[in-house]
Structures are given as C-alpha cells and as structure tokens.
Amino acid sequence: MRSLNFPEGKAMSARWPALFLCFSLLAAGNLRAQQQPPPIKVEVKVVNVFATVHDKKGQVVSSLGKDDFVVEEDGRPQTITYFGKDTDLPLTLGLLVDTSGSQRRVLDQERDASHSFLDDMVREDEDKAFVLHFDYEVELLQDLTSSRQKLEKALDLLGAPQLNRYGTDPNGGSRQRGGGTLLYDAVYLASDEVIKKQQGRKALIVLSDGVDHGSKESLEDAIRTAQRADTLVYSILFADEQQYQGPIGFGGPGMGRHGGMGGGGGRYPREDHPDGKKVLERISRETGGRLFEVSKKQPIDEIYKSIAEELRNQYSIGYTPAADVAAGYHKIHVEVKQKDMTVQARDGYYSGQ
C-alpha cells in the first residue's frame, strides 16, 4: 500500500496526446550518419471520443455505424475520420472506494460486488485494474495489475482493521481520527498519477456518497484532470442515511492539509444537507461516464452489470480538429441522427496545454 502524492508544483499542463510521424531523410551515397539532416517531425492531432448510446427504454444500442453519428466541436461540425467498436482494446479500470465513516455500514456490500465485477471485466494479461481507498488520505491498495488474485487481496483490505480510522473518546464512544473524505483528491490523483499514461479504454469507478470534506483539490480540478487523462468516471452513489441523522465531527489535530498524505483537517465547513448526488452526477456527466444510485430496486451488483455492458459496447469516434484550433478547453457534442436515442460521451477536451 502507498499513499498517492501530489506532484511538486502541481503541474496541470499535461498536453493532449498527439501522434508523431517521424520521417528520416537519408543522404545519398556514403555520407556519414552525422551528416544526415535531422528528422522532420509532423504533428497530427486526433481527438478520440468513446460513446455509449441508449434507446428510449434505456437499453444499450450496439448496432450503429459511422454515418449514424454527428460530431461538433465548439458548435462546428466535424468530419469523423475514425470509427470503430473497440471492445477488444485493452481496458484500464480504477476502483476508488470511500472508506470514511459515512460508508462503513455499506463496505461489505461494495466489496463483495466489486469482487465479481473485476473478475468479470479484467482479462488477465490484457486488461489492468487498480484499487485505492480514500478517507482522510488517499491510499493505493493495489497498483495497476492484470492479476485477479492481487486485486482480490486489495479488496479484502477494505475491511481490514488498519483501514479503520477510529479511536476512542474519553466517554468510551468512538470518534474519527482526523476525519475527512478526500473524494476530489482521489479522482485527481487516480487520474494524474495512475491512469493518465495508459492507452486504450479507461474508466474510473467511484463508490461514495459524494460528500467531500478536506480535499486540497477542487471539484473543477478533479474533473479537469480526469478529462486530461481521457478517462470516463462512473459513480455509484451508496448513501447510508443513518450517517446524516446526527452530528458528524470532522477534522482533528495534527492532520495538516492532507491527512495521512499531509491532508484532511476538514478545511470546508460541514453542510447541513450535503448534496453528494449532484457532485457525483457532475463528475460522471462531464467525463462521459454515468451516475448510478444504489437502491432496493437497483442493487449494486445490478449496477455493476450495467457498467460492464456499457464498457463492452462503446463506439470509438475520432476526428481531426482544425489546424488553427486555439489552446484551451473545447466543447464536444456527439449525437445520433435517429430520434429517441441518447449519447453518453465526454463534454470536451483540452488542447495545447
């Protein structure tokens, strides 16, 4: 296990992935290698978007072709230069589990369902996954691996005593030591430190009630970093209502800014009625994922089945933007020509930063 750390200077200037074509000009005759002119590098930028389509009944549609889609960037139509159903591309999954006090009662359910999901989705020697938990710190329980055995061991740690962040108060009750829920930091660090350099299909799955307490990063920075990493974020809202019926104490002495990472400390005041659902919905919508809410009608194992179906039925759409596109954020809109169908895709991308 290791805590994830913020990079020195918190560099946020990761450039959008580019494809470089290098052509070497070979000198005629027996010219020496050092006399050869330097390679000419031509930068060709392609924006890739993974999209999932649902019909009016909410069922996944997997039978569409290139001509069924329309793509716009900043309101301008784009020509689709690549189209495919890349279900066989390597898949990188990240499981981000909230282990703060508000989730303690539901951890067993989350862990059991996660075992089945990862066992079903991760193809050994082809796909990779990692597991991290967050409360007053963000800790990587298992780095990227194709080993189901290692992933299962990491999931088993979610209920281990060493992850129990509770002590005893003078009255014999329990209290949280340096409480906090670093949700935004978890999304930021998982995107920036773990998943950013991976190729192919990428998705983070966040299990939480969506209420952040004490993160260094803002919600906007967390979303931006996930977008730069070109990863979908699926959110599973698993709220334990009993946790919000009484007073909750956050913060603690000596925790600094990031709890175990140097963070926590409850920098933000507690809201009387925190709306974690809106937070998780925004993270998922802007990155091209989807929010699910656990209920009696929709248990967590059924939610995992829905996520698996979507990840297996994605359309990969690519286009080349104008050569003079300005640096910064660009809005993407993807739709299908047929009526009564909705497209789930990320909202935009960052260029030249």
FENSUL-V394014 format. One record per helix or strand of 3 or more residues. SS is the DSSP state (helix for helix, strand for strand). FROM is the first residue (numbers start at 0). TO is the last residue. If there is no record, write none. Layout:
BEGIN
<<SS & FROM & TO> <SS & FROM & TO>>
END
This chain:
BEGIN
<<strand & 18 & 22> <helix & 32 & 34> <strand & 39 & 43> <strand & 46 & 53> <helix & 65 & 67> <strand & 68 & 72> <strand & 75 & 77> <strand & 79 & 83> <strand & 90 & 97> <helix & 100 & 120> <strand & 127 & 133> <strand & 137 & 144> <helix & 147 & 158> <helix & 160 & 162> <strand & 165 & 167> <strand & 173 & 175> <helix & 182 & 194> <strand & 200 & 207> <helix & 218 & 227> <strand & 231 & 236> <helix & 240 & 243> <helix & 258 & 260> <helix & 275 & 286> <strand & 290 & 292> <helix & 299 & 311> <strand & 314 & 318> <strand & 327 & 335> <strand & 341 & 343> <strand & 347 & 350>>
END
